[in-house]
């Protein structure tokens, strides 16, 4: 929905330069793009800035705005890509330089469905079942070097924003929500001599998951925090976590993809 969106959020319990939150609404301000008001009833209104393109508005709607909507819906938004492998989701978490999207694209080229890119929403399982990854914005966003490395130069794509060289690719079969089978914590270590992979266990699982969530400051809002912590605790209890640290050179997405498949077989 498009409408006037206030500059400040009434009754906000968390205020920051770009995000404000109350128990039933979240205001996201992106300078020179738009203000987004996300409500607990599932609606979002957008006040677009002069000169902002549809692609600009969509880019942030699929990022922090989608994460805000997930928190209001009682889910956990992770900085992750998610891919369904054999009916279970591999959630690939990490910072922006970790290679999440490239690995998701490599898995898609092996026939798996990409469920989400950048924002992976994990919801509570019904009747005590394991948490599940929902299908969201599922086109992996790749920079030119990864496009070439994955052999996608001639594959149709769309530019994410006029100001960026990154492009989004529709790869793999249609996405369907899937129970989370494994969470992979990706990190690049320039000092690493070789790939390191090891399980994350016990008390280390909960902070590892919370450390890769979107909008962590909003967990100061009690209603949002309660639902997000419940999903996080359930995920930590029911799902294996694996840390995968790779050197800057080597360990290509094509080489990592079979390893992720192996974690779910």
C-alpha positions in Angstrom: 0.0 0.0 0.0 1.2 3.6 -0.7 0.2 6.4 1.7 1.7 9.1 3.8 3.9 7.6 6.5 4.9 9.6 9.6 8.4 10.7 10.3 8.3 9.3 13.8 6.4 6.3 15.3 4.0 7.1 18.2 4.5 5.1 21.4 7.8 3.7 20.1 9.8 1.8 22.7 12.9 1.6 20.5 14.2 4.6 18.5 17.1 4.7 16.1 18.2 6.7 13.1 16.6 4.3 10.6 14.2 2.1 12.6 11.6 2.7 15.3 9.4 0.1 16.9 6.4 -0.3 19.2 4.6 -3.5 20.2 2.5 -3.5 17.0 4.3 -1.5 14.4 7.8 -0.8 13.0 8.9 2.3 11.0 11.8 1.8 8.6 13.4 5.0 7.2 15.7 4.6 4.2 17.1 8.0 3.2 16.3 9.1 -0.4 14.3 5.9 -1.0 11.2 5.6 1.3 9.6 5.4 4.7 7.9 2.1 5.4 5.3 1.6 8.1 4.9 -2.1 8.9 2.0 -3.1 11.1 1.2 -6.2 13.1 -1.9 -6.9 11.0 0.4 -7.7 8.0 0.0 -4.5 6.1 2.8 -2.2 5.0 2.4 1.4 3.8 5.2 3.1 1.8 5.9 6.8 1.4 8.4 7.0 -1.5 11.0 9.7 -1.8 11.2 11.9 -4.9 13.4 10.3 -7.5 13.3 6.8 -5.9 12.7 4.0 -8.5 10.5 0.9 -8.1 13.7 -1.1 -7.9 15.0 1.1 -5.0 11.7 0.6 -3.1 11.6 -3.1 -3.8 15.3 -3.7 -2.7 14.6 -2.5 0.8 11.1 -4.0 1.0 12.8 -7.4 0.5 15.5 -6.6 3.1 14.9 -4.8 6.4 11.2 -4.3 5.8 10.6 -8.0 5.3 12.6 -8.6 8.5 10.5 -6.2 10.4 7.3 -7.9 9.1 8.7 -11.3 10.2 9.3 -10.0 13.7 5.8 -8.6 14.0 4.5 -12.0 12.8 6.3 -13.8 15.6 9.1 -15.2 13.5 12.8 -15.0 13.5 14.4 -13.1 10.5 18.0 -14.3 9.9 20.7 -12.7 7.7 20.7 -15.8 5.5 19.9 -17.5 2.3 17.8 -20.7 2.6 17.7 -23.6 0.1 15.5 -26.7 0.2 17.6 -29.9 -0.2 15.5 -33.1 -0.2 12.6 -31.4 1.5 14.6 -29.8 4.3 16.0 -26.3 4.5 19.7 -25.4 4.7 19.8 -21.9 6.2 23.1 -20.3 5.2 23.9 -17.4 7.6 26.6 -14.9 7.7 27.7 -11.3 7.0 27.3 -9.7 3.6 30.8 -10.9 2.4 30.3 -14.5 3.5 29.1 -15.8 0.1 25.5 -16.8 1.1 23.9 -15.8 -2.2 26.6 -17.4 -4.3 26.3 -20.7 -2.4 22.5 -20.6 -2.7 22.9 -20.0 -6.5 25.3 -23.0 -6.8 22.8 -25.2 -5.0 20.1 -24.0 -7.3 22.2 -24.9 -10.3 22.3 -28.5 -8.8 18.5 -28.6 -8.9 17.5 -27.3 -5.4 14.9 -24.7 -4.6 16.1 -21.3 -3.2 13.6 -20.3 -0.5 15.0 -16.9 0.4 18.0 -14.7 -0.2 19.3 -12.1 2.3 16.3 -12.5 4.7 15.5 -16.0 5.7 12.4 -16.1 7.9 12.2 -19.0 10.4 8.7 -19.6 11.9 7.6 -21.8 14.8 6.7 -25.4 13.9 3.0 -26.3 14.3 2.1 -28.6 17.3 5.7 -28.9 18.5 7.3 -29.6 15.1 10.7 -28.3 14.1 10.9 -24.6 13.0 10.4 -24.1 9.3 11.9 -21.7 6.7 9.3 -19.8 4.7 9.5 -18.9 1.0 10.3 -15.3 0.5 12.3 -13.2 -1.9 14.2 -16.1 -3.4 16.3 -14.7 -6.3 20.0 -14.9 -5.4 21.6 -11.5 -5.8 25.1 -11.8 -7.3 27.9 -9.4 -8.0 29.7 -9.6 -11.4 32.6 -11.7 -10.3 30.2 -14.4 -8.9 28.1 -14.2 -12.1 31.1 -15.1 -14.1 32.4 -17.7 -11.7 29.0 -19.5 -11.7 28.7 -19.3 -15.5 25.6 -17.2 -15.4 26.7 -14.4 -17.8 24.1 -15.3 -20.4 21.2 -16.1 -18.0 18.4 -13.6 -17.8 18.5 -11.4 -14.6 17.3 -8.1 -13.3 19.4 -5.2 -11.8 18.7 -4.9 -8.1 19.0 -1.1 -8.0 20.2 1.5 -10.6 23.1 2.4 -8.3 24.3 -1.2 -7.9 26.0 -3.6 -10.3 24.4 -6.6 -8.5 21.8 -8.6 -10.3 19.1 -11.0 -9.2 18.7 -14.4 -10.8 15.6 -16.7 -10.8 17.3 -20.1 -10.5 16.1 -23.6 -9.5 12.5 -25.0 -9.0 9.7 -23.0 -7.3 10.2 -22.5 -3.5 8.0 -24.3 -0.9 8.4 -23.8 2.8 10.4 -26.5 4.5 11.5 -27.6 8.0 15.0 -26.4 8.9 17.4 -29.3 8.7 20.7 -27.5 9.3 21.9 -24.0 9.9 25.3 -23.2 8.4 27.3 -20.2 9.8 29.5 -18.9 7.0 32.5 -16.8 7.4 35.6 -15.8 5.4 38.9 -15.7 7.3 41.7 -14.2 5.2 44.2 -15.8 7.5 42.8 -19.3 7.2 45.0 -21.7 5.2 42.2 -24.2 4.6 38.5 -24.7 5.0 37.4 -25.4 8.5 34.0 -27.0 9.3 32.9 -27.9 12.8 29.6 -28.3 14.7 28.4 -25.6 17.1 26.9 -27.2 20.2 25.5 -26.6 23.6 25.3 -23.1 25.1 27.1 -21.6 22.0 24.1 -22.3 19.7 21.7 -19.6 21.0 24.1 -16.6 20.8 25.3 -17.8 17.4 21.7 -17.7 16.1 20.9 -14.4 17.7 24.1 -12.9 16.4 23.0 -13.4 12.8 19.4 -12.1 13.2 18.1 -8.9 11.5 17.2 -5.9 13.6 18.6 -7.1 16.9 17.9 -3.8 18.7 14.2 -4.4 18.2 14.5 -7.4 20.7 14.3 -4.7 23.4 10.5 -4.6 22.6 9.1 -7.3 24.9 6.4 -8.7 22.6 8.8 -9.0 19.7 11.5 -10.4 21.9 9.3 -13.1 23.4 8.3 -14.6 20.0 11.8 -14.3 18.5 13.5 -15.9 21.5 11.0 -18.7 21.5 11.7 -19.6 17.8 15.4 -19.2 18.4 15.4 -21.5 21.4 13.4 -24.1 19.5 15.8 -23.9 16.5 18.8 -24.2 18.8 17.3 -27.3 20.5 16.1 -29.1 17.4 18.5 -28.2 14.6 22.2 -28.9 14.0 24.4 -25.8 13.6 27.7 -26.0 11.7 30.4 -23.3 11.4 32.1 -23.2 8.0 35.1 -20.9 7.8 36.8 -20.6 4.4 39.9 -18.8 3.2 39.5 -15.8 0.9 40.8 -17.8 -2.0 39.6 -21.3 -2.8 36.5 -23.1 -1.5 34.4 -21.9 -4.4 30.5 -22.0 -4.2 30.6 -25.0 -6.6 32.9 -26.9 -4.2 30.9 -26.0 -1.1 27.5 -26.9 -2.5 28.1 -30.8 -2.2 29.2 -30.3 1.3 25.9 -28.6 2.2 24.0 -31.4 0.5 26.0 -33.8 2.6 24.8 -32.1 5.8 21.3 -33.0 5.0 21.8 -36.6 3.9 
